Amino acid sequence: MAGVATAIATLFLAVGNFTSVLMFVGYMVASIALSLPLAKKSYIGYALAYVATLLLTVLIIGTAGYFIDLLPFILFFGLHPLLNDLQERLQVKKWLAFLMKCVWFDGAMLLFWWLVVQTTGVSWLDAYALPIVLVGSTLYFALYDYAFYRLNQQVFALVSRILKK
């Protein structure tokens, strides 16, 4: 299962990095793919798939300017499936888990924004970065987390049906 997850995640991360319009779609599909080992409660499989996906994606896209586009996946999107699984396993209240994940996501996006500004020199938006990133990323995360949760339930149900056969 980890091999399939790695292949799908790597493919969509690479496509997302080469076509910036699909970058966040690539993050989401790669995250869903990484949740495949978690459907079998294989945390080692998840960790191996996560690391292998990052290494293979870096090999495919190279270490040039595209690497910075992988940072949101490294900092948040790739770890989001594990956090959701732990949230359910530890039975953390949904509102509290959402708040913690939202703060983590906003922090990751602020770090990503800061690194982009440092590497590209785009500073004319720097004064507005904090409100733009915080409001925009919070709204985006609310939609993303809801969609991810629903898709993840479907993936887990599909894996469960496949394993029964």
Order of alpha helices (4+ residues) and beta strands (2+ residues): alpha-alpha-alpha-alpha-alpha-alpha-alpha
